[in-house]
Amino acid sequence: MNNFFQTLKNIWSIEELRSRILTTLALLLVFRIGSYIVLPGIDSQALAAANADDGGLAGLLNLFTGGAFNRASIFSLGIMPYISASIIMQLMGIAVPSIQKMQKEGESGRKKINQYTRFLTIVITGFQAPGYIAASVPESARLYDTPFWWLTTIVILTSGTLFVMWLGERITDRGVGNGISLLIMIGIIAGLPAAFFQEIIAATGPEGSGFVMLLLEVVALLVVIAATVALVQAVRRVPIQFPKRQVGNSRQYSEGARQYIPLKVNSAGVMPIIFAQAIMFVPLYVAEYTQSESGIFVELANFAGLWYNVIFFIMVVAFTYFYTAITVNPNQMADDLKRNGGFIPGVKPGRSTAEFLDTVLSRITLPGAIFLGLIAILPVFALQAGVKQAFSIFFGGTSLLIMVGVILDTLQQIESYLLMRHYDGLMKTGKLAGRASTFGMAG
């Protein structure tokens, strides 16, 4: 415990780190306050009554926005339009030569792509905003239902999404961690206490399963969290060797240093889950906008349905491979290794090294992608086992993966600040991913 408080003291003593943490907390507070500001012209009490039993995929979307979706907040659409725009731009980077050229231009190309992503976010939000109003804001909750009210509400929702996007970018630039991921995580965590409290009441009530079953649920949740942490942290260390080098003008030679390239089992991180979830929101919008009671979109909008979970699992696996392919470049790693005079024992430098790394990466990504997909659909099994809807969402799935991934990533950044200042890290007896001495990062 003394070491823990000493670590907190070390964190606070680093001025830059302290400033970044306070900036992050301040921007997250702004996001949470905005999620409670209801759109003008909406009766919040009538809206709360209409959404009292809202669940399924709509409830999951409400979870991602920290409750703003059901409250008809100015941040109701959250960051998901920006995520959808990012997916489209990355897909275009594969098929459109001009986008591919931008990706190779370095920082200037990245800025251009970010600008196009922002413009595309406005377009997507412009389509989603009227669908959200029509499907999620009943007529009984609309104090005004005029064309001018619709226009102003659409503008406010679009501006809210752009402001949330701006908050995420500012957190990334001036705070700690990935801003977009942190905004999603803080929305998820905001609903955890209430969901757990409801689960306690349901389990210990007259018709509940009892305290023993509640304890088993908590133990099972801890096991899933441990498995998720293991997935996020797991790496395949590929040994590399550097030749002996002459030291100065003498005939002394330094021993060849053996280091490692850490290829992560889950190089894509949490992004495949976010991407897949963003696409799975499309059937929800279509089903609610058309108000259909049957059909393929209704089936795909059923959070607990078979087809939703099968397609969701396949998309998570596919996006894991896709995102790994665009973030980890074996050819670049092989070129860097050859340029520095290093080599993988038993593998020729150059093209053979790139092919070897690509083969290893493909093999370790498969079990990682399958395990990621299984965790993503785990809440449905928890729901079938008797866990309440609100708490089952945290019982693995998207919520848990995002929380674990984002928290570990943020802790790793704080760890790096501490180590640069020659302080003990957050994990004195263990190591966060990336703390070990390695040749380079995999992604």
N, C-alpha and C positions, 0 to 999 in steps of 0.2 A: 504493500500500500504506500509505503514511503517513496518507493521508486516511481509509483504512478504520479504522486503529487510533485515529485522532483521533475518529472517529464513535463507536467503542465507548467511548472515554473520556467523550464527551459523554453517551452513554446512561447510563453508570454514575454520572455526576455529578448527574443529576436524581433526587432522592430518591424521588418518587412513581413514576416509571417504573421505577427499580431495584426498588422494593418489589413492583410489579405483575409484573415479569418473574420475580423470585424466587418469588413466590406461585404463578405459573403453572407454573414448573418443579417446585415441590414437589408440587403437586396432580397433575401428570402422572406424577411418580414414584410417588405413591400408587396411581394407576391401573395402572401397569405392574407394581408389586409384587402387587397384587390379582389380576392376570391369571395369576399363577403359583401362587396358592393353590388347591389342588384341593379339590373338594367332599368332605366326610366320607363314608367308606364306599365309596370308589372306589379300585381298584387302578390306579395311574397307569401302571405298566409294561404291564399287559394292555391298557389303553386306548390307549397309544401304539402298540402292535403292531396293534391293530384299525384305527386311523386312519392307518396308515403310508402308504397309497395314496389317501387321501382327496383328491379334487380337484373340478373342476367348480364348481358354485354353492356347494356346501358349503365348498370351499376358499376361495372368495371371502368367504363369511361369516366363516370363520376369519381371513382377512386383515383384515377390518374390526374384529375384536375383538382383534387383536394376538396371535393364537395361543390365546386363552382358550377358543375354541369346541372345538378338538380336545383341549385339556388338561382339559376338564370343570372349568373354574375357577369360582369364585364369581361371576365376571363373564362367564360363558359367553355369555349373551344380549346382553351389551353394551348399547349405547344404542339399538339398533334398535326395541325396543318403544315407546320414547318417541318416536322418529321416526314410527312408525306411528300413535301416538295424536295427534301433531301434524297429520299428514295428515288424519285423520278430523275433527279439530276445525276445520281450515281448510275442509274440504268442507262441514261443517255450517254454517259461517259464511255459505255461499252460500244454503243451503236453509232454515235454521232462523231465523225472525225474532228470537227471543230472543238467539241468539248474535250476530246482526248488530247488535242493540242494544248488546250488551257491547262489540263492536269499536269502536263510536262513542263509548263512554264514557271514552275516554282511558286513563290509568294504572290507575284502579280497574277498568275493564272488562278490561284486559290481565291484571291479577292474578287476576280471577275465571276467565278462560279458562285461565290457567296452572294454576290449582288443579284445574279440571276435567280438564285434560290429564294431570296427575299421577294422578288417580283412574283415568282411562281406561288409563294405563300399567300400573297394578296389575292391572286386569282382563285386558289383553292378555297380560301376562307370566304371569298365572295359567293361561292357555290354552296358551301356548307352552312353559312349563317342563316339564309332563309329556310333551309331544310331543318335546321335546329329549332328555329322559332315555330315552324309549322308543326313539328313532331313532338317537341318537348315542352312547349309553352301552350297549355290549353286556352281556349277562348275565354273561359271563366276567369283566368288569371290576367288577361289583357285589359288594362284600364282604357286603352285606346287601341283601335284596330284600323287605323287609317293608312293610306299609302305613305304619308309623310313619316308616321311612326315606324313603319317597316323599314323605310330608307335609313332613318337615323339609327335604328337598332342594328341594322346590318353594318353601318359604318362604325358604330361603337364596338361591335364584336370583332370586326376586322382590326380596328385600332388596338383592342385589347390583346389579340394574338400577337400583333407586331410588337407591342410593348413587352409581353412575356418573352418573345424572342430576343429583344434587346437586353432584357434582364439576364437571360442565359448567357449571351455573348459577353456582357460586362463581368459576370461571375468568372467566366473562363479566362478573361484577359486580366482582371484585377483581383480576383479572389482565389479560392482554393478549390480544385476539382473541376470537373466538366459541368458547366453551367446548365446546359439543357438536361442532362441526366439528374443533376441535383434538384431541379425544379420538379421533375417527375417524381423523384424519391420523396421530397418533402410533402408532396400531395398524398402519396401513399401512406407515409408514416402518420400523417394527420388523422387518418381514419382508423389506425390500429388500436388506440386505447378504447374507443367506443365499441369496436367490434369484439375485442376481448372481454370487455365488461358484459356485453350482451351474451356472449358465450357462457360466462360464469353464471349469469342469472338463469339461462336456459338449462344448463347442466345441473344446477343445484335446486331448481324449482320442483314442484310436485310431480310434473311429468318428465322431468329431466333424467339423464342417464346416470347421474351421480358424480360425486367428487372423484372417485377412482377413474372413471372414464375421462373426466376433464384432465386429470393428471397424466393419463396415457396420451391424450391429445398433445399436451405440452411437451412430453418426452419425444413423441414422434416428430413434432415440429422442430425440436432441437436437433434430432438426427438428420432431418432434411436440411437444416441450416448448415450443419457440419459437412454434409455431402456437397452442398452448393459451394461452400468455401473451398473444399478440396478441388472441386471442378475449376473454380476460378483461379486457384493458385497453382494447379498442376502444370509442370513443364517437362519437356523432353530435352535433356541437356546433350547437345551434340559436341563432342570433344574436338577442339582445334589445337594445332601445334604451331609454334613459331620457331624458326631455326635458331641455332646458336649465333650470337652476334659478337663481334670484336668490340672490346671496351677500350676506347682511346687509341693511343699509338702502341700500346703494349701488345704482347701476344696472349693476353688473357681473354677468355671468351665467357660470355654469360650463358648460363644454361637456358635451353629453349623453354619458354614458358608455355604451359598447357592451360588453356582457358576453355570456355564453353559458349556455345550459342544456345540461348534458352528458347526453344520453340514451344510456345504455350499450347496446351491441349485445347484451350478455348481462346484462340487468338482474337476472335471477333468480339469477345466480351459480351455485353448485354445488348448490343445493337441488333442482332438477329431477332431477339424477342420484341424490341420496340418496333422494328420494321414490320414484322409479321403481324403484330397487334394493330398497327396503323392501317394495314390493308384489311384486316378482319373487321374494322369499324365500318367499311364501305357497305356490306350487306345490312348492317344495323341502320344506317342512314336511309338506304333504299327501302327497307321494310317499313320503317316508321313513316317515311315521307309518303309512300303509297298506301299505308295503312292496310296492308294485306294481312290476311289471317292464315294463308297457306302459300306454298311455293318454295322455290329453292332459296330465295333470300331470307325467308322466315326461318328455314332450317339452319342456314349459315349464321343467323343472328342469335341462335339458341346457344347460350354459353355452355350449357350442360349437355347439348346434343352430340350425337355420334359424329356427324359430318363436320361440324364445327371443329371438334378436337382432332379428327383425322387430318383435315386440311391444315389446321394450325400446326400440328406436329410436323407435317411434310414441309411447310413453309419455314419453320424454324431451322430444320436441317438444311434446306436449300440456301437460306440466307446466311447460315453459318459458313458454308463453303464459299458463297459469293463474297461475303464481307472479308473473309480470310484471304481470298484471292486478290482483293483490291488493297488490302492493308499490309500484307506480307509479300515481299518481292524477293524470291530466291535468287533471281539473276543479279539484283543489286547487292544482295548479301554476298554472293560468290565473288562479284567484282571487287567489293570492299575488302574481302578477305585476301584476294590475290594481290591487291594493291599494297596491302600491309605486310605481305610476305608470309601470310599464314596459310595453313592447309588442313584439311580433315585427313587424319591418318588412313591410308588405304584408298583414298579417292584423289583423282587427278584434279588440279586446280582448273578453274574456268567453267566450261559448260558441264563437265561431269559433276562438279561440285553443286552447281545449280540444280541439275536433275536429281542428285542425291537428296538435297534439302527439300525439293518439291515432293519427292516420294515419301520422305519421312513426315513431312507436314500433312500430306493427304492421308496417311495411315493414322496419325494421331488425331486428326480432325474428325474422322468418322465416329469413333466411340464418343468423343466429346460432343459432337452434334447430336447424336442419338440420346445421350444422357441429358443434354440441354433440352431437347424436345420432350423427354419424359417428365422432367421437372416442370416444364411449362404447362403440361396438362394434368399435373398432379392434383390441383384443386378440385377437379371433377371427382376423382376417387375419394378425396376427403369429404366431399358433399354427399356421395353415395354412402359413406361410412357413418353419416349422421351429424357431421359438423355443420353448423349453421352457415348460410350463404355468406354473410358478411365476414366471418372469420375464415372460411375456407379459401377465400381469395388470397389470404396471406399464407396459407398452408402450402407453400411452394409456389409454382407458377410464376407469372410475370412479376408480380409484386415482390416476391422473395429474391428473385434473380436480380432485379433492378436494385433493391436495397443492398444486397450483399456486394454486388459488383461496384456500385457507386461508392459505398462506404470504404471498401478495400482500396479503390483507386484514390479516394481522397486521403486516406491514411497513408498511402504510399507517397503522395506528394508532400505531406507533412513530415514523413520520415526522411525524405531527401533533404528537406531544409535543415532538420536536426543534424543529420550526418555531415552536411556541408559545414556546419558550425562546430563540428567535433563533439556533439552531444550524443548520448545514448539514444537510440531510436525508441519508437513506441513499443516495439517488440524486442526487449532486451535479450530474452532467452530464446527467441525464435527469429524468423526472418520473413518479412513480407516479400511478395514476388518482386524480383528486380533488385533486391538488396545485395544478393550475392555478386561476387566479382565475375563479370561475364564480358564477352567480346562485344555484344550488341544486343539490342532488344528486338524481339520478334514482331512486335506490333503495339 
